[in-house]
Amino acid sequence: MNDQHSKIGSIEIIPLPAFRDNYLWLLRRGQLAAVVDPGDAAVVEDGLAAHGLDLCAILLTHHHADHVGGVAELIASRDIPVFGPAAADIQGVNHPVAEGDEVSLEPLGIRFRVLEVPGHTASHVAYLAPGMLFPGDTLFSAGCGRLLGGTAAQLHASLRRLADLPGDTAVYCTHEYTLANLAFARVADPGNPERDEWLVECEARRDAGRPTLPTTIERERRVNPFLRTGEPAVMGVIADRTGVRPRDSLECFTALRAWKDVF
């Protein structure tokens, strides 16, 4: 298997780089594949052709163009299911999903549970199967999405929910933001040796032309300041920056997210 690919059970997961820093994820079993957040149809078609695959499903996490822009072209000549958040009213979605729904991709032998994880947008979902999570733009390695329609309280709650998933869950984030996020994390959560170890590993991966992803839930609990806003070290940094100590994890998260926007 290509060292940029990963495998969970019988599913091979292939990153397709797109735009400046997106990853479109192909889920492959045999000669069939599904794709998550296909912002660019040409990238998907090239990936399918390179691996000799037929597309059997599309999964969408939210409505932003870099995640849905390729849908119309991909389904123009294919009669396949397109799953996406019901509340977003995304063109091309023929299987709207909401909290607790099951997405059964029978050709791949995989079932996802839909989690509503608003915050980056008001109508964002993630797809969870044993051992793997596709969180869209809710969770990044060492970071999280901007508030582009949702609220800080929503995003904080969504991240706490994801942090409670099994630690060995592989997290297939949709952007290669890891090094930039780790630069901020070094300031926001100083004295974190596990974060520094992850930085060294990620720098080596990028130098070798490899993705820093997937990460894992357990790693993110340890290195991601947005999952550590109840920790005294992070609260202390926010107190020093703002002059007011956060009363709780949500206040700390809100200040941290605002700081990251201007970092």
C-alpha positions as CSV (number, residue, x, y, z in Angstrom):
1,M,0.0,0.0,0.0
2,N,1.2,3.5,-0.7
3,D,2.6,5.1,2.5
4,Q,0.2,8.0,2.1
5,H,-2.8,5.6,2.4
6,S,-4.2,4.1,5.6
7,K,-6.3,1.1,6.2
8,I,-9.0,0.3,8.8
9,G,-10.4,-3.1,8.5
10,S,-11.2,-3.8,4.9
11,I,-11.4,-0.1,3.9
12,E,-8.4,1.7,2.4
13,I,-8.5,5.4,2.8
14,I,-6.7,7.5,0.2
15,P,-6.0,11.3,0.5
16,L,-6.6,13.3,-2.6
17,P,-4.9,16.7,-2.2
18,A,-7.0,19.6,-3.7
19,F,-6.8,23.4,-3.9
20,R,-4.1,24.8,-1.6
21,D,-4.5,22.6,1.4
22,N,-7.7,20.4,1.2
23,Y,-7.9,16.7,1.4
24,L,-10.7,14.9,-0.3
25,W,-10.9,11.3,1.1
26,L,-11.5,8.3,-1.0
27,L,-12.8,5.2,0.9
28,R,-11.9,2.1,-1.2
29,R,-12.9,-1.5,-1.0
30,G,-12.0,-3.6,-4.0
31,Q,-12.9,-1.6,-7.1
32,L,-15.5,0.5,-5.4
33,A,-15.1,3.8,-3.6
34,A,-16.9,6.6,-1.8
35,V,-15.6,10.1,-1.4
36,V,-15.9,12.6,1.5
37,D,-16.3,16.3,0.7
38,P,-15.4,16.3,-3.0
39,G,-14.8,20.0,-3.6
40,D,-13.1,19.4,-6.9
41,A,-14.6,16.9,-9.3
42,A,-11.5,16.7,-11.5
43,V,-9.3,15.7,-8.5
44,V,-11.8,12.9,-7.7
45,E,-12.1,11.7,-11.3
46,D,-8.3,11.6,-11.5
47,G,-8.0,9.6,-8.3
48,L,-10.7,7.1,-9.4
49,A,-8.9,6.6,-12.7
50,A,-5.5,6.2,-11.1
51,H,-6.7,3.5,-8.8
52,G,-9.2,1.9,-11.3
53,L,-12.2,2.6,-9.1
54,D,-15.9,3.2,-9.6
55,L,-17.6,5.8,-7.4
56,C,-20.6,4.5,-5.4
57,A,-21.4,7.2,-2.9
58,I,-20.6,10.8,-1.7
59,L,-20.6,12.0,1.9
60,L,-20.8,15.8,2.6
61,T,-20.1,17.3,6.0
62,H,-21.2,20.9,5.3
63,H,-22.1,23.4,2.5
64,H,-18.8,25.3,1.9
65,A,-17.7,25.3,-1.8
66,D,-14.4,23.6,-1.2
67,H,-16.3,20.6,0.2
68,V,-19.3,20.4,-2.2
69,G,-18.1,22.1,-5.4
70,G,-17.5,18.9,-7.3
71,V,-20.8,17.2,-6.5
72,A,-22.8,18.3,-9.6
73,E,-20.2,17.1,-12.0
74,L,-19.7,13.8,-10.2
75,I,-23.4,12.9,-10.3
76,A,-24.1,14.2,-13.8
77,S,-23.4,10.7,-15.2
78,R,-23.8,8.6,-12.0
79,D,-26.9,7.5,-10.1
80,I,-25.4,7.3,-6.7
81,P,-26.4,8.4,-3.2
82,V,-25.2,11.8,-1.9
83,F,-25.4,12.1,1.8
84,G,-25.3,15.6,3.5
85,P,-26.7,17.5,6.4
86,A,-30.5,18.0,6.1
87,A,-30.4,21.5,7.5
88,A,-28.0,22.7,4.9
89,D,-30.1,22.2,1.8
90,I,-27.1,21.4,-0.4
91,Q,-27.8,21.0,-4.1
92,G,-27.3,17.4,-5.2
93,V,-28.0,15.8,-1.8
94,N,-30.5,13.0,-2.2
95,H,-30.1,11.4,1.2
96,P,-30.3,14.2,3.8
97,V,-29.0,13.1,7.2
98,A,-29.3,14.3,10.8
99,E,-28.2,13.4,14.3
100,G,-28.2,9.7,14.9
101,D,-28.9,8.6,11.3
102,E,-27.1,5.6,9.9
103,V,-25.3,5.8,6.6
104,S,-25.0,2.3,5.2
105,L,-22.5,2.0,2.3
106,E,-23.3,-1.6,1.5
107,P,-20.9,-1.9,-1.4
108,L,-18.1,-1.1,0.9
109,G,-19.4,-3.0,3.9
110,I,-19.3,0.0,6.2
111,R,-21.9,1.9,8.3
112,F,-21.4,5.4,9.6
113,R,-23.3,7.1,12.4
114,V,-24.1,10.7,11.8
115,L,-23.1,13.2,14.5
116,E,-24.3,16.8,14.3
117,V,-21.3,18.9,15.2
118,P,-22.3,22.6,14.6
119,G,-20.0,25.5,15.2
120,H,-17.9,26.0,12.1
121,T,-21.2,26.2,10.4
122,A,-24.7,25.9,11.9
123,S,-25.5,22.7,10.0
124,H,-22.3,20.6,10.1
125,V,-22.2,16.8,10.5
126,A,-19.5,14.3,11.0
127,Y,-19.4,10.6,10.0
128,L,-18.3,8.0,12.5
129,A,-17.6,4.3,12.0
130,P,-15.6,2.0,14.2
131,G,-12.0,3.2,14.1
132,M,-12.6,6.3,11.9
133,L,-14.0,9.7,12.0
134,F,-14.6,12.2,9.2
135,P,-15.2,15.5,11.0
136,G,-15.1,18.0,8.1
137,D,-13.9,21.4,9.3
138,T,-15.0,20.9,12.9
139,L,-11.7,19.3,14.2
140,F,-8.2,19.7,12.8
141,S,-5.0,18.4,14.2
142,A,-4.0,20.9,16.9
143,G,-6.9,23.1,15.9
144,C,-10.5,23.6,15.0
145,G,-12.6,25.3,12.4
146,R,-13.4,29.0,12.4
147,L,-16.8,30.3,13.4
148,L,-18.5,30.8,10.0
149,G,-22.2,30.5,10.9
150,G,-22.2,28.7,14.2
151,T,-21.3,29.9,17.7
152,A,-18.4,29.4,20.1
153,A,-20.7,27.5,22.5
154,Q,-21.8,25.1,19.7
155,L,-18.2,24.5,18.5
156,H,-17.0,24.0,22.1
157,A,-19.7,21.4,22.7
158,S,-19.0,19.7,19.4
159,L,-15.3,19.4,20.2
160,R,-16.0,18.0,23.6
161,R,-18.2,15.4,22.1
162,L,-15.6,14.4,19.6
163,A,-12.9,14.3,22.4
164,D,-15.1,11.7,24.2
165,L,-14.8,9.2,21.3
166,P,-12.5,6.2,21.7
167,G,-8.9,7.4,21.7
168,D,-7.8,5.1,18.9
169,T,-10.3,6.6,16.5
170,A,-8.4,7.8,13.4
171,V,-9.4,11.4,12.5
172,Y,-9.4,12.3,8.8
173,C,-9.4,16.1,8.8
174,T,-10.1,18.0,5.6
175,H,-7.2,20.5,5.6
176,E,-3.4,20.3,6.0
177,Y,-3.3,22.9,8.7
178,T,-1.3,21.0,11.2
179,L,2.0,22.8,11.2
180,A,0.3,26.2,11.4
181,N,-1.9,25.0,14.2
182,L,1.0,23.6,16.1
183,A,2.8,27.0,15.9
184,F,-0.2,28.5,17.6
185,A,-0.4,25.7,20.1
186,R,3.2,26.3,21.2
187,V,2.1,29.8,22.3
188,A,-1.3,28.9,23.7
189,D,-0.3,25.7,25.6
190,P,3.4,26.1,26.5
191,G,5.4,23.4,28.1
192,N,3.6,20.6,26.4
193,P,6.2,18.0,25.4
194,E,3.8,15.7,23.6
195,R,2.8,18.6,21.4
196,D,6.5,19.2,20.6
197,E,7.0,15.5,19.7
198,W,4.0,15.7,17.4
199,L,5.5,18.8,15.8
200,V,8.8,17.0,15.1
201,E,6.9,14.1,13.5
202,C,4.7,16.3,11.4
203,E,7.6,18.4,10.1
204,A,9.3,15.1,9.0
205,R,6.1,14.0,7.3
206,R,5.7,17.2,5.4
207,D,9.4,17.3,4.4
208,A,8.9,13.8,2.9
209,G,5.8,15.0,1.0
210,R,3.4,13.1,3.2
211,P,0.2,14.2,4.9
212,T,0.2,14.8,8.7
213,L,-3.2,13.1,8.7
214,P,-4.9,11.1,10.0
215,T,-4.4,12.0,13.6
216,T,-6.2,10.2,16.5
217,I,-8.6,11.4,19.1
218,E,-6.1,10.4,21.9
219,R,-3.3,12.5,20.3
220,E,-5.6,15.5,19.9
221,R,-6.7,15.3,23.6
222,R,-3.0,15.7,24.4
223,V,-1.8,18.3,21.8
224,N,-4.8,20.3,20.7
225,P,-5.3,23.4,22.8
226,F,-8.9,23.7,21.7
227,L,-9.6,20.3,23.5
228,R,-7.6,21.5,26.5
229,T,-9.4,24.7,27.4
230,G,-10.1,23.3,30.9
231,E,-6.4,22.8,31.6
232,P,-4.7,25.3,34.0
233,A,-1.8,26.0,31.6
234,V,-4.2,27.1,28.8
235,M,-6.4,29.1,31.1
236,G,-3.3,30.8,32.5
237,V,-2.2,31.9,29.1
238,I,-5.6,33.3,28.3
239,A,-5.6,35.1,31.7
240,D,-2.2,36.6,30.9
241,R,-3.4,37.7,27.5
242,T,-6.8,39.2,28.4
243,G,-6.2,40.2,32.0
244,V,-9.2,38.1,33.1
245,R,-9.0,34.4,34.1
246,P,-11.7,32.4,32.3
247,R,-14.5,31.1,34.6
248,D,-14.8,27.9,32.7
249,S,-13.7,25.9,29.7
250,L,-16.2,27.6,27.4
251,E,-14.9,31.1,28.3
252,C,-11.4,29.9,27.7
253,F,-12.3,28.3,24.4
254,T,-14.1,31.5,23.2
255,A,-11.1,33.6,23.9
256,L,-8.7,31.1,22.4
257,R,-10.7,30.9,19.2
258,A,-10.8,34.7,18.9
259,W,-7.1,34.8,19.4
260,K,-6.4,32.2,16.8
261,D,-8.3,34.2,14.3
262,V,-5.8,37.0,14.5
263,F,-2.7,35.0,15.2
